[in-house]
Amino acid sequence: MKRSHYFIAVPLTSEAKQAIARFSGDASSSLPFRTWVHEEDYHITLAFLGDVPPGKMAPLCEAMAAVAAKSAPFSLALAGLGTFGERTAPRIFWQGVKEEAALNELRRDVYEACLSLGFSLDRRPFAPHITIARKWQGEAPFQPEALRSLPAASTVFSVPEIVLYRTNMEKTPKYETIAAFPLLGAPDGRSG
């Protein structure tokens, strides 16, 4: 039986997805990455869970609902471009977001809740980003300076919820919403 991979993420609004998709369409002609992410698959990962055993699904959903209930909705602004992986042959090309304390706090709460349920999570520092392409395949080495001249997507979008996604590798788009958890906290930090 094929195992599914799950993750908790911040979804993007359709306006933010469209802004990135427009940029991605323009950039794909000059940046030879092997795979460009489908517009509907844009997101900001908060915790990659891997396989979720059936017995852990209900406790996971309860924990995420509790985290979301105490977190207030907030906004994010797209900002900056970058890569992960080898400097001259990057593995990931991404769109960034401006630093936002509410996002960092939400990620911390999601991460801690998942750890408390026994999930083994990535220990690297949180680097919020939206993956837009994968696997450099240019004949020449990638030139990081080239990113400075690109007109990156720019918009502000609201974050009213977090989502549990399942990866379906054989489909496009490949991320399926399993459950959404609305952010219900009051902006001053009290649960509403």
C-alpha positions as CSV (number, residue, x, y, z in Angstrom):
1,M,0.0,0.0,0.0
2,K,1.3,3.4,-1.0
3,R,1.9,5.7,2.0
4,S,0.8,9.3,1.9
5,H,2.8,12.3,3.2
6,Y,1.0,15.0,5.2
7,F,2.0,18.5,6.2
8,I,0.5,21.5,8.0
9,A,0.7,24.8,6.0
10,V,-0.5,28.3,5.5
11,P,-2.6,28.4,2.3
12,L,-2.3,31.3,0.0
13,T,-5.2,33.4,-1.3
14,S,-6.1,33.1,-5.0
15,E,-4.8,36.7,-5.5
16,A,-1.4,35.7,-4.0
17,K,-1.3,32.5,-6.1
18,Q,-2.1,34.4,-9.3
19,A,0.6,37.0,-8.6
20,I,3.2,34.2,-8.1
21,A,2.0,32.3,-11.1
22,R,2.3,35.4,-13.3
23,F,5.9,35.9,-12.1
24,S,6.6,32.1,-12.5
25,G,5.4,32.1,-16.1
26,D,7.7,35.0,-16.9
27,A,10.7,33.5,-15.0
28,S,10.4,30.0,-16.4
29,S,11.5,31.2,-19.9
30,S,14.9,32.4,-18.5
31,L,15.4,30.0,-15.5
32,P,15.7,26.3,-16.6
33,F,14.4,24.5,-13.5
34,R,13.1,21.0,-14.2
35,T,9.7,21.5,-12.4
36,W,7.6,24.5,-11.9
37,V,5.0,24.2,-9.1
38,H,1.4,24.2,-10.0
39,E,-0.4,27.5,-8.9
40,E,-2.8,25.6,-6.7
41,D,0.1,24.0,-4.8
42,Y,1.6,27.2,-3.5
43,H,1.8,27.3,0.3
44,I,4.1,28.0,3.3
45,T,4.9,24.8,5.2
46,L,4.7,25.0,9.0
47,A,5.4,21.3,9.8
48,F,6.2,18.4,7.4
49,L,4.7,15.3,9.1
50,G,5.5,12.5,6.6
51,D,3.2,9.5,7.1
52,V,0.4,9.9,9.6
53,P,-0.9,6.6,11.1
54,P,-4.7,6.4,11.1
55,G,-4.7,6.4,14.9
56,K,-2.9,9.8,15.0
57,M,-5.2,11.6,12.6
58,A,-7.9,12.6,15.1
59,P,-5.5,13.7,17.8
60,L,-3.6,15.7,15.1
61,C,-6.7,17.5,13.9
62,E,-7.8,18.2,17.5
63,A,-4.3,19.7,18.3
64,M,-4.3,21.8,15.1
65,A,-7.8,23.1,15.9
66,A,-6.7,24.1,19.4
67,V,-3.6,25.9,18.0
68,A,-5.7,27.7,15.4
69,A,-8.4,28.7,17.9
70,K,-5.9,30.7,20.0
71,S,-4.1,32.3,17.0
72,A,-5.5,35.5,15.5
73,P,-5.7,36.0,11.7
74,F,-2.9,38.1,10.2
75,S,-1.5,39.3,6.9
76,L,1.6,38.4,5.0
77,A,3.4,40.3,2.3
78,L,5.3,38.6,-0.5
79,A,8.9,39.7,-0.6
80,G,12.2,38.5,-2.1
81,L,13.4,35.5,-4.0
82,G,15.9,32.9,-3.1
83,T,17.2,29.3,-3.5
84,F,18.0,26.3,-1.3
85,G,20.6,23.8,-2.1
86,E,23.9,24.0,-4.0
87,R,24.7,27.6,-5.0
88,T,25.3,26.8,-8.7
89,A,22.7,24.1,-9.0
90,P,19.9,24.9,-6.5
91,R,17.3,22.3,-5.5
92,I,14.5,24.8,-4.7
93,F,13.7,28.2,-6.1
94,W,11.4,30.1,-3.8
95,Q,9.3,33.3,-3.2
96,G,9.7,34.7,0.3
97,V,7.5,36.7,2.7
98,K,8.3,39.7,4.9
99,E,9.2,38.9,8.5
100,E,6.0,38.6,10.5
101,A,5.9,37.8,14.2
102,A,2.4,36.2,14.0
103,L,3.7,33.7,11.4
104,N,6.7,32.7,13.6
105,E,4.4,32.3,16.6
106,L,1.9,30.2,14.7
107,R,4.7,28.0,13.3
108,R,6.2,27.6,16.8
109,D,2.8,26.5,18.2
110,V,2.1,24.1,15.3
111,Y,5.6,22.6,15.6
112,E,5.4,22.1,19.4
113,A,1.9,20.5,19.1
114,C,3.2,18.1,16.4
115,L,6.2,17.2,18.5
116,S,4.0,16.5,21.5
117,L,2.1,14.0,19.4
118,G,5.3,12.1,18.6
119,F,6.0,13.4,15.1
120,S,9.6,13.5,14.0
121,L,10.1,17.0,12.5
122,D,12.8,18.9,10.6
123,R,15.1,20.6,13.1
124,R,16.3,23.4,10.8
125,P,15.4,26.9,11.7
126,F,12.1,28.1,10.2
127,A,12.6,29.8,6.8
128,P,9.1,30.7,5.6
129,H,8.9,30.4,1.8
130,I,6.7,29.4,-1.1
131,T,8.4,26.8,-3.4
132,I,7.9,27.9,-7.0
133,A,10.4,25.6,-8.9
134,R,12.6,22.6,-8.3
135,K,15.9,21.2,-9.6
136,W,18.1,23.5,-11.7
137,Q,18.9,21.9,-15.0
138,G,20.6,24.7,-16.9
139,E,23.7,23.9,-19.0
140,A,25.5,26.7,-17.3
141,P,25.7,27.1,-13.5
142,F,22.9,29.0,-11.8
143,Q,23.8,32.6,-11.1
144,P,22.3,33.8,-7.8
145,E,22.8,37.5,-8.9
146,A,20.2,36.9,-11.7
147,L,17.4,36.9,-9.0
148,R,18.1,40.6,-8.3
149,S,16.9,41.7,-11.7
150,L,13.7,39.6,-11.7
151,P,10.4,41.4,-11.0
152,A,9.2,39.2,-8.1
153,A,5.6,38.9,-7.2
154,S,4.4,41.5,-4.7
155,T,1.1,41.5,-2.8
156,V,-0.3,41.3,0.7
157,F,-2.6,38.5,1.6
158,S,-4.6,37.4,4.6
159,V,-4.0,34.3,6.6
160,P,-7.4,33.2,8.2
161,E,-6.6,29.5,8.6
162,I,-4.0,26.7,8.6
163,V,-4.5,23.5,6.5
164,L,-3.6,19.8,6.8
165,Y,-2.6,18.7,3.3
166,R,-2.0,15.3,1.8
167,T,0.5,14.8,-1.0
168,N,-0.7,12.9,-4.1
169,M,2.4,12.5,-6.2
170,E,0.6,11.1,-9.2
171,K,-1.8,14.1,-9.5
172,T,-1.5,17.7,-10.6
173,P,-2.1,19.8,-8.5
174,K,-0.7,17.3,-6.0
175,Y,-1.7,18.8,-2.6
176,E,-5.1,17.9,-1.3
177,T,-6.8,19.7,1.7
178,I,-7.7,17.1,4.4
179,A,-8.8,19.6,7.0
180,A,-8.8,23.4,7.5
181,F,-8.5,25.1,10.9
182,P,-9.7,28.7,11.2
183,L,-7.6,31.1,13.2
184,L,-10.1,32.3,15.8
185,G,-8.0,34.2,18.3
186,A,-8.6,37.9,19.0
187,P,-5.9,40.3,17.5
188,D,-4.8,41.3,21.0
189,G,-3.8,37.7,21.8
190,R,-6.9,36.6,23.7
191,S,-9.0,33.7,22.4
192,G,-12.2,34.9,20.9
